[in-house]
């Protein structure tokens, strides 16, 4: 979604934790295709990812846990709006 909406220039660095989805060949190939550099947090170093951890905590506290969604589609729309507008 970020690649399509933001169209980043070559050289962007994307920082993630060491989740398997971020280490997958498909994900890394997508980044390489768009000339994006992958950066992963160090194992056991929570400070590497503190900003994103805080963002997702705020998302849950301010939006997800405070809202009763009628269905999955409504949740996706609302959460996407929160992220884009943040």
N, CA, C and O of each residue as an XYZ file, in Angstrom:
344
protein
N       0.823     -1.182      0.000
C       0.000      0.000      0.000
C       0.875      1.257      0.000
O       0.594      2.211     -0.726
N       1.918      1.257      0.802
C       2.800      2.423      0.872
C       3.505      2.661     -0.460
O       3.685      3.809     -0.868
N       3.899      1.607     -1.130
C       4.584      1.756     -2.416
C       3.641      2.373     -3.442
O       4.036      3.269     -4.188
N       2.411      1.905     -3.486
C       1.441      2.411     -4.461
C       1.048      3.850     -4.164
O       1.013      4.682     -5.070
N       0.751      4.154     -2.896
C       0.249      5.486     -2.571
C       1.347      6.550     -2.493
O       1.128      7.701     -2.872
N       2.513      6.166     -2.008
C       3.586      7.164     -1.811
C       4.603      7.199     -2.938
O       5.270      8.214     -3.139
N       4.730      6.098     -3.679
C       5.697      5.989     -4.772
C       7.073      6.509     -4.362
O       7.569      7.483     -4.929
N       7.685      5.854     -3.376
C       8.975      6.342     -2.871
C      10.086      6.234     -3.907
O      10.083      5.346     -4.760
N      11.019      7.146     -3.811
C      12.171      7.099     -4.713
C      13.146      6.031     -4.231
O      13.087      5.587     -3.084
N      14.031      5.635     -5.116
C      15.032      4.618     -4.786
C      15.853      5.071     -3.587
O      16.141      6.257     -3.431
N      16.224      4.122     -2.748
C      17.054      4.432     -1.598
C      16.317      4.500     -0.275
O      16.938      4.652      0.777
N      14.986      4.387     -0.319
C      14.207      4.375      0.920
C      14.652      3.206      1.795
O      14.918      2.117      1.286
N      14.733      3.423      3.099
C      15.064      2.369      4.053
C      13.808      2.060      4.857
O      13.210      2.956      5.453
N      13.408      0.783      4.874
C      12.235      0.336      5.621
C      12.730     -0.473      6.814
O      13.406     -1.489      6.648
N      12.392     -0.019      8.011
C      12.839     -0.690      9.227
C      11.719     -1.543      9.809
O      10.599     -1.064      9.987
N      12.018     -2.801     10.103
C      11.035     -3.721     10.677
C      11.676     -4.534     11.798
O      12.879     -4.458     12.047
N      10.822     -5.315     12.464
C      11.370     -6.283     13.410
C      11.777     -7.532     12.625
O      11.776     -7.517     11.394
N      12.125     -8.610     13.330
C      12.620     -9.802     12.650
C      11.523    -10.825     12.375
O      11.791    -12.025     12.321
N      10.301    -10.359     12.201
C       9.201    -11.263     11.888
C       9.448    -12.019     10.592
O      10.092    -11.506      9.677
N       8.935    -13.237     10.520
C       9.183    -14.084      9.351
C       8.648    -13.459      8.066
O       9.213    -13.672      6.993
N       7.556    -12.683      8.165
C       7.007    -12.058      6.955
C       7.986    -11.060      6.357
O       7.990    -10.858      5.143
N       8.818    -10.428      7.185
C       9.774     -9.441      6.702
C      11.069    -10.075      6.202
O      11.854     -9.423      5.514
N      11.291    -11.317      6.539
C      12.478    -12.033      6.081
C      12.166    -12.931      4.884
O      13.059    -13.580      4.339
N      10.894    -12.966      4.479
C      10.492    -13.860      3.385
C      11.083    -13.398      2.053
O      11.331    -12.212      1.839
N      11.297    -14.354      1.180
C      11.842    -14.042     -0.149
C      10.901    -13.133     -0.933
O      11.362    -12.233     -1.635
N       9.600    -13.350     -0.827
C       8.632    -12.521     -1.561
C       8.719    -11.055     -1.128
O       8.741    -10.152     -1.965
N       8.767    -10.834      0.174
C       8.834     -9.471      0.706
C      10.131     -8.789      0.284
O      10.117     -7.648     -0.176
N      11.249     -9.491      0.442
C      12.549     -8.918      0.081
C      12.649     -8.664     -1.419
O      13.277     -7.693     -1.842
N      12.031     -9.534     -2.234
C      12.024     -9.327     -3.684
C      11.210     -8.082     -4.047
O      11.591     -7.328     -4.943
N      10.098     -7.869     -3.357
C       9.280     -6.679     -3.595
C      10.077     -5.416     -3.285
O      10.053     -4.455     -4.055
N      10.786     -5.421     -2.146
C      11.609     -4.268     -1.800
C      12.699     -4.037     -2.845
O      12.933     -2.903     -3.265
N      13.359     -5.110     -3.259
C      14.438     -4.996     -4.248
C      13.912     -4.452     -5.577
O      14.567     -3.638     -6.227
N      12.724     -4.912     -5.972
C      12.111     -4.448     -7.223
C      11.925     -2.930     -7.222
O      12.048     -2.282     -8.261
N      11.629     -2.372     -6.051
C      11.400     -0.934     -5.934
C      12.608     -0.188     -5.377
O      12.505      0.981     -5.004
N      13.760     -0.873     -5.323
C      15.018     -0.292     -4.843
C      14.891      0.272     -3.431
O      15.371      1.364     -3.125
N      14.228     -0.510     -2.586
C      14.045     -0.161     -1.175
C      14.955     -1.064     -0.356
O      15.037     -2.264     -0.617
N      15.633     -0.500      0.625
C      16.552     -1.251      1.474
C      15.841     -1.709      2.740
O      15.177     -0.922      3.414
N      15.988     -2.991      3.053
C      15.399     -3.546      4.271
C      16.355     -3.348      5.442
O      17.562     -3.547      5.304
N      15.817     -2.957      6.589
C      16.587     -2.810      7.818
C      15.803     -3.514      8.911
O      14.619     -3.238      9.102
N      16.447     -4.413      9.626
C      15.769     -5.148     10.697
C      16.354     -4.803     12.045
O      17.549     -4.541     12.180
N      15.487     -4.809     13.037
C      15.933     -4.559     14.402
C      16.843     -5.683     14.869
O      16.773     -6.804     14.364
N      17.684     -5.380     15.824
C      18.548     -6.394     16.391
C      17.759     -7.338     17.283
O      16.797     -6.922     17.929
N      18.143     -8.567     17.323
C      17.447     -9.562     18.132
C      17.491     -9.148     19.604
O      18.558     -8.914     20.172
N      16.313     -9.065     20.199
C      16.219     -8.739     21.615
C      16.409     -7.265     21.943
O      16.472     -6.900     23.117
N      16.501     -6.413     20.930
C      16.698     -4.987     21.177
C      15.389     -4.246     20.910
O      15.113     -3.856     19.775
N      14.598     -4.058     21.936
C      13.273     -3.447     21.770
C      13.353     -1.985     21.356
O      12.385     -1.453     20.814
N      14.470     -1.326     21.593
C      14.581      0.097     21.262
C      14.689      0.347     19.767
O      14.361      1.439     19.301
N      15.143     -0.644     19.005
C      15.229     -0.497     17.555
C      13.869     -0.199     16.936
O      13.771      0.529     15.948
N      12.837     -0.760     17.519
C      11.509     -0.674     16.914
C      10.535      0.110     17.801
O       9.321     -0.010     17.631
N      11.036      0.888     18.718
C      10.193      1.548     19.714
C       9.159      2.494     19.101
O       8.029      2.561     19.584
N       9.519      3.213     18.066
C       8.582      4.166     17.463
C       7.379      3.439     16.871
O       6.237      3.844     17.087
N       7.634      2.368     16.127
C       6.520      1.627     15.528
C       5.709      0.889     16.589
O       4.485      0.803     16.482
N       6.375      0.358     17.607
C       5.652     -0.309     18.692
C       4.686      0.674     19.350
O       3.549      0.322     19.666
N       5.142      1.899     19.552
C       4.293      2.918     20.172
C       3.134      3.304     19.256
O       2.007      3.481     19.719
N       3.410      3.435     17.962
C       2.350      3.756     17.014
C       1.242      2.706     17.063
O       0.062      3.044     17.152
N       1.629      1.434     17.005
C       0.614      0.379     17.000
C      -0.098      0.266     18.342
O      -1.274     -0.097     18.380
N       0.576      0.565     19.431
C      -0.102      0.604     20.728
C      -1.150      1.717     20.725
O      -2.277      1.510     21.174
N      -0.780      2.895     20.223
C      -1.741      3.998     20.139
C      -2.914      3.639     19.234
O      -4.062      3.936     19.564
N      -2.640      3.009     18.109
C      -3.701      2.584     17.201
C      -4.696      1.683     17.924
O      -5.908      1.866     17.809
N      -4.184      0.723     18.658
C      -5.065     -0.193     19.391
C      -5.837      0.528     20.489
O      -7.046      0.345     20.630
N      -5.133      1.349     21.264
C      -5.775      2.013     22.401
C      -6.775      3.078     21.963
O      -7.866      3.169     22.523
N      -6.415      3.876     20.973
C      -7.257      5.001     20.572
C      -8.360      4.618     19.595
O      -9.381      5.301     19.509
N      -8.162      3.533     18.861
C      -9.125      3.223     17.815
C      -9.710      1.816     17.940
O     -10.915      1.666     18.146
N      -8.889      0.806     17.821
C      -9.391     -0.564     17.719
C     -10.148     -0.989     18.969
O     -11.255     -1.518     18.867
N      -9.576     -0.770     20.137
C     -10.223     -1.218     21.370
C     -11.406     -0.339     21.773
O     -12.185     -0.714     22.649
N     -11.544      0.835     21.135
C     -12.640      1.757     21.456
C     -13.806      1.662     20.469
O     -14.839      2.302     20.663
N     -13.641      0.870     19.420
C     -14.625      0.821     18.336
C     -15.191     -0.580     18.189
O     -14.462     -1.568     18.276
N     -16.483     -0.659     17.968
C     -17.145     -1.934     17.697
C     -17.459     -1.972     16.206
O     -18.367     -1.285     15.739
N     -16.711     -2.768     15.471
C     -16.877     -2.853     14.024
C     -17.958     -3.867     13.678
O     -18.037     -4.936     14.283
N     -18.790     -3.523     12.700
C     -19.858     -4.417     12.261
C     -19.309     -5.608     11.492
O     -19.875     -6.700     11.531
N     -18.193     -5.386     10.788
C     -17.602     -6.469      9.993
C     -16.135     -6.141      9.696
O     -15.636     -5.067     10.034
N     -15.474     -7.084      9.065
C     -14.042     -6.940      8.761
C     -13.794     -5.751      7.827
O     -12.843     -4.995      8.025
N     -14.637     -5.589      6.825
C     -14.463     -4.505      5.854
C     -14.526     -3.133      6.532
O     -13.753     -2.233      6.203
N     -15.438     -2.986      7.462
C     -15.550     -1.722      8.193
C     -14.290     -1.453      9.015
O     -13.815     -0.320      9.086
N     -13.757     -2.505      9.635
C     -12.531     -2.367     10.423
C     -11.355     -1.972      9.540
O     -10.577     -1.089      9.901
N     -11.219     -2.615      8.395
C     -10.122     -2.300      7.472
C     -10.211     -0.845      7.019
O      -9.202     -0.142      6.987
N     -11.400     -0.398      6.672
C     -11.584      0.985      6.215
C     -11.225      1.991      7.307
O     -10.532      2.975      7.048
N     -11.695      1.741      8.517
C     -11.439      2.660      9.610
C      -9.967      2.683     10.021
O      -9.400      3.754     10.239
N      -9.363      1.533     10.125
C      -7.961      1.438     10.528
C      -7.059      2.020      9.437
O      -6.074      2.692      9.743
N      -7.386      1.770      8.178
C      -6.615      2.362      7.072
C      -6.685      3.880      7.126
O      -5.677      4.559      6.931
N      -7.868      4.412      7.388
C      -8.018      5.866      7.495
C      -7.180      6.408      8.656
O      -6.530      7.443      8.516
N      -7.190      5.720      9.796
C      -6.395      6.141     10.945
C      -4.917      6.201     10.580
O      -4.230      7.171     10.900
N      -4.431      5.158      9.905
C      -3.009      5.091      9.559
C      -2.630      6.173      8.563
O      -1.606      6.836      8.732
N      -3.433      6.362      7.534
C      -3.123      7.350      6.508
C      -3.221      8.777      7.077
O      -2.399      9.636      6.758
N      -4.225      9.015      7.911
C      -4.423     10.344      8.475
C      -3.444     10.664      9.604
O      -3.224     11.833      9.922
N      -2.849      9.621     10.217
C      -1.911      9.805     11.327
C      -0.716     10.583     10.839
O       0.203     10.853     11.612
